[in-house]
């Protein structure tokens, strides 16, 4: 089999800019000619082995970073957007989308942003309340979507915040747990913590400097909320600097992102990077053992596993998704080649939807996407009781998965025959961009295929996909 050629022009340009080098200076450090570097930066030539070694020696680069990044996410997002019926007659070939994502990522993101504005405007006009009932009709990204994309394109790993949380967690020594560290940090700032019978999980009064934590909440949730408030107070400068870098379009998006970064700090402090990665590898990513070891919930552990992408010390690239009972994705992240749909729900063939039928059980699934990549998926319900009689139960299910080549590192792969092709169930991303011809769960035709309709016969679908 011919070796895979590595094109990483965007990464090379970003690295050169980060070190403040001209093309001539960068070429000299890599031991190549200026024209050769120019061709690599424009993806006219693949990155050679000599250059990869020079990048590692001269700049300490984790060479796996050259083959990862935004391209897969951008291609997936572009395909989904171009599946919009408004583009029905202008669907470019997949090769063109890959070229755009690798050679002109800024232009690809601008196109994604343009479509998001179009979609929001269309939704506004479709609603009389929105069109006529509000004076403010500015077109801008949904704050929630903007923040989601920020974490999405950061690979769900924020290095400065992660390392600050790890440093904070290092104080938990000599029998002192992370809860005690958080309480001490809050007390050092004159904040009194009270366990209170209330529906809210957390309530902080800046005037009285009293932090109330719900006594109804699970112990893991209480610790998480203590750490979250610690982040908001003790790590405010770091969080604000990160927000400045992100350049959000609205105050609402910035405020949502601030909570998101505080949540990130809390999770990283509860499960500090190096310690968590070491234990995860030792127990072969057993979520229950990790939950007990770090006093965290199953969802917190699964989410944390999807963030273990520190340069030079990466964990398994996982995808993580949380869905509600309607199939709507409420959390999503992927460090794998599998990218989730920006709009709508997850593929109905995924085992995550069956998790609601088997409460408190782990479901395993071997699955294959239309591009031929095979995965091992794990699903479980994570319903959250209201804490009192009659209080509503929040019902969710989570899925965690990775490419099957990592199966030997997962306890959940034991007894599964990952060598048997028929063991892998066909799954997709979104019906409009899924190329499968015979899917019995297809809701709409694929945009890139022609259809045949025969009025004299009917199969599973009322049409055939050519």
N, C-alpha and C positions, 0 to 999 in steps of 0.2 A: 504493500500500500504506500503510495506517495506521501511524504510528510506534508503536514498542513502548513501552508504559508501564512505568516503572521503579518498583517497590515495594521500598523498602530500610529498612523500619522498624527492624529489628534493628540494622543498621549505624549508623543515626542514634542509637539509644539507646546503643550501645556507644561511639560517638564522644563523645557528651555526657558519659557517665560518665568517660571517659578524661581529659577536660579539666576535670572537676569542676564542670560548669555545671548550673544549674537549667534547667527547661524554659523559664522566662521569659527567662533570660539567653541561652540558646541561640537562642531565637526572635528576640530582638533582634539578635543578631549575623548571623542569616540574613536579616533583613529581612522576617519573616513574623509573623503574629499567633500568639498562644499556642494558640488552638483549631486553627489550621491545622497547626502543628507537631505537636500531639497526634494529629491525624488521620493525618499522615504516619508518625509513630512506630508507630501501630497498624495501618498498611497499609490505612487507609480511603481514603487519597489517594495518588496517585503523587508521586514527587519531581519538582518542576518544574525547568525549565531555570534559572530565577532562583536557586533553592536550590543547584543543582549548581555554578553559577558562584560563589556565596557560599562554599560549602564549599571550593572551590579557592583563592579569594582570602584568606579568613579563616583557614583551617586548613591550607592547602597540601596538600589531599587530592588524591590521584591518583583521578580520578573513575571510572576503570575498576574501582576496588575496590568501588564500590556495586553493580555487577552481578555480582560474584564472591563467593565465600564458601562456606559450608557447605551451602546449601540443596540443591544438586544431589546432594551426597554423602549428605545425610540422606534425601532422597527415595529414592535408590537403595537405601540400607540398609534403610529402612522397607519398601519393596516386597519386597525379598528376605526379610526377616524374616516379613512377613505372608504369604509364600508357604509358610511352614511349615504342614503339614497341620492343626496344632492350631487355625489361624485360618481353616480352609476355609470356614466359614459366615459370617465377619464381615469379609470383604475390603472395606475402604472404597474409594471411588472415588479416582482419582489426584488429582483436584482437592483433596480433603480432605487428602491427604498433603502436597501442596505448601503448603497453608495452614498445616498443623502445622509444617512445616519452616521456613517464613518467619516465622510469628507466634509460635510457641512452640518454638524450637530446644532449649531446656533440657529441656522435657518430652519432645521426640522422642528426645534422647540418653538420658534416663532410661529410656524404653521400650526402646531398643536395649540398654541395659545389663541391664535386667530379662530380656529374651529371652536374652541371652548367659548369664546366671546359670541360667536354666531349661535351656538347652541343655547346659551343663556338668553340671548336676545329673542330667539325663537320661542323659548319657554315663557318669557315675559309677555310676548304678544299673544300667546295662546291663553293667557289668563287675564280676564277682565279686571280682576282685583289688582293684578300687578300693573296692567297697562293704564288703568284709569284711576285706581285708588291711591297711588303713590306719586308724590311730586318728584322724588329722586329716581330718575330712570337712567342713571349712568350705567354704561356697560363695563363691567369689570369681572374678573374671575371670582367665582365663589370662594370666600375665605377658606372654607373647609377643604375644597379641592386644591387650592393653592398650597396649603400647608401639607396636605397629603403628598403632592408632587415634590415638595421640598425634601421630605424624608425619603421619598421614592428614589430621587436622583442622587441623594447622598449615600445610597446603598444601605439606608437605615442604620448607618454607623456615623456617629458624631465624635470624632477623635478627642477633641479637647474636653468635652463634657464627660466622655467615657473615662478618660484618664483622671479627671478631677474626682469622679465618683469612686474610682479604684483607690485613689489616695485617701479619700474620706473613710472608706471601708477598712483601710489598713489599721485604723484605730481600734478595731474590734479584736483585741488580743487579751490573753490572760483571763479567759472566762467572761470577758465583756462582750456581749452580743451587739449586733447592729442596732437593735432597738435602744439599748442603753446608750450607744454612741449618739444616736439621733436625739434622744431626750437630753443628753448632756449638752449637745450643740445648741439646742433650743434654749435650754436653761441659761447658757452662757450669754445669750442675747436678751435675757430678762423675760423670757416667754414662759408662761405657766400652761401646762398641758392638763386638760381635764377630760376624763372619759364620761360622756354624756349620753343619756337615753334620747336619741333623736333619729330622724329619718335621713338627714344629710350625713354623708360620710365624714366630712371635715368642714369646720367653720372657724375662720381666724378673724379676730377683732384687733385691728392695728392700734386702736385707741387704748384699749385695756391690756393689750398684748397677751390675750388669752387664746389658746388654740384648743378647740373642742374636737374630739374624735368620737365617732359613734361607737357606743358599747355594743350595739347590735351587729356591727361588722365582724367578719371573720378575722382572726388574729393576723393572717397574712395581709389583709387589706388595711388593718390598723397600722402595721409597720410601714407599709407602702405609703400611706397618707402622711405619716410622720416624716418620712424621707422626702416626700414631695414638698412639704412645707419647708423643710430644711433647705432644699435646693432653691426655692423661691426667695428665701431670706439670706442664706449664706453664699449662694453662688449667683447672685443677681448680676454682678458685673460681667461674669463669664457668659451668662445667658443673654444679656443685652448685647454684648459684642457679637455673639453668634447671630442674633436677630438682625443686627446692623448689616452683617455680611450677606444675609439672605435677601434683603431689600424687598420686603413684602409690599404689595400694592395698597393695602388698607390697614387701618388700626385693628380691625377685627381679626384679620389674618395674623397679624403680629401677636395679638393677645392669645389666639388659639395656639400658635407655635410656641409661645412662652410656656403654656401649660404642657405642651408636648415635650419640650426640652426638660422641664422639671420632672415629668413622668419618666423620661429617658434616664435622667440622673438617678431617680429612685430605683429603677430596675437595675441599673449598672452598679449602684451601691449595695443593693440587696444581693446581687450576683456578680461580684467583681471579676473583671475579664479573665485574667490569667488563672486565678483559682477556679473559676467556673469552667473554663475550657479544659483544664487539667482533670477535674472531676468528671465532666461530661464524657471525655474520652475514656476515662477509667471505667465508668459504669455503662459504656457503650450507649450513651444518650437515652438512658432509661428515665423518662419524665417523672415517674413516681419517686424514684430514688433521689433525683435532683430536687424535687419538690420538698422532700423530707430533709435533705441535707442543707438546703438554703432557706428553709421555712418560707417558701413561696408557693403560690398557687400553680396549678398545671398550666393555665393560660400564661402566667408570667414567665414560667420556664420556657414554654414553647416560643413565646415572643422573643425572649432573650437569645435563644439559640439562633434565631434568624438574623441577629445583629452581629454575630461573631466574625466580623470581616476586617479586623485590624491589620493594616499592611505589615507584612513580615511575620505574622502569627495568626493566620486565618484558620477558622474552624471549617466544618463542612458547610458548603453553601446550601442553605435551606430556603424553602418558601414557607410562608406562614399566611394563613387567611382565617378570618372569623366571619361567619355568616349568621343571619337571623333565620327565623322559621320560614320567611318568605323567600329565602335564597339570596337576599341582598347582602353584598359584601360590606361589612362595617369596618374591617381592618384588612389591609393587604400589604404584603411585601414579598419580594422574591430576589434572592441572590443567585438564583439559578437561571437557566435559559427560558424557563416557563414564566410568562408574564401574564398577569390577570387583566381582564377587561376593565377599561376605565369606566364604562357605563353598564348598568344591569347587574345580573347575578353571575354566580359561578356555573360551570357546566353541570347539568343535572346528573351526569354519569359519575361524578366524583362521589366518593364514599362519605364526604362531609355531610351530605344531605341525609344520609341514613343514620347518622349519629344520634339524631333526635329520637329514633325508634328504639335505641339501645342505651338508655341512660347509664352513665358512669362506667362505660365499657370502651376500650380502645378497639377501633376497627382498622384493619390493615388492608391495603390495596396495592397491587402492582398495576401500573397504568402506563399507557403509551400515548403520546401526543401525535398529531398528524405529521409532524416533522421527523418522526421516528425515534425521538428521545424517550427513554424509559425511566420511570420514576417509581419509588416506593413511597406511598402516602399513608399517613396515620391520621385518624379522625376521632374526635371525642366531643361529647356535649359538655358545656361549661355553664349550665344554667345557674342563675344567681338568685337565691331566695330573698324575699323582701325584708326578712328579719322579724316579722310579726304576723299574727293570724290575719288573713285577709289582704295582706300586702301583696302587690303584683310580683310575679316571678319573671325575671328577665331571662329569656331563653336564647342561648347562642350555641353554636358548635364551632370548633376550631379544626383546622387541618394543618399538618406539618409534614413536609416531604423533601426529598432530595433525589438526585439522579441515582439510579440503581447501582452505579459503579462504586458507591460508598456503602453498599448494603452490609459488607462485613464489619463495618463500624457501628451498626445499629442492632441493638438487641431485638428490635421488632422484625428484623429480617430472618431471624432464626426459624427454621422449618419451612420457609418459603422457597420454592424452586425458581430462582431468578434466571436460570438458564433456559427455561421452557417458554417459548414465544407465546404459546396459547394461554399462559397464565396472566398475561398483561391485558387489562381491559382498555378499550379505546376511549380516550377522553379528549375533550377539546377546550377551547378558551371561550369563544363566542360563536354562535351559529352563523353569523354573517361572514365570518372570516375562516370558518372551519371547512376544510375541503372534503370531509368524509361524505361518501355518496349514499350510504345505507344506514345512517344513524336513525334508530327508532325514536329518539327523543328530540329530533330536530324541530325547532319551533318556526324558523324562517329559512328560506333558501339561501345558499351561499352566494355572495355577490359576484364572485369571480368565475362562476360556472354557468353554462347554459342549461336550460331546463327543457324536458320533453313532457308534454301532457297528453295522455291518451284517455279520452272520455269513455272508452269501452272497457277499461280495466282500472283496478285500484289496488295498490300495494299498501305498505305501511304508511307511505306518504302519498298525497294526491298528485305527485309529479315524480319524475326521475331526474336525477342529477347527472349530467353528461361529463 
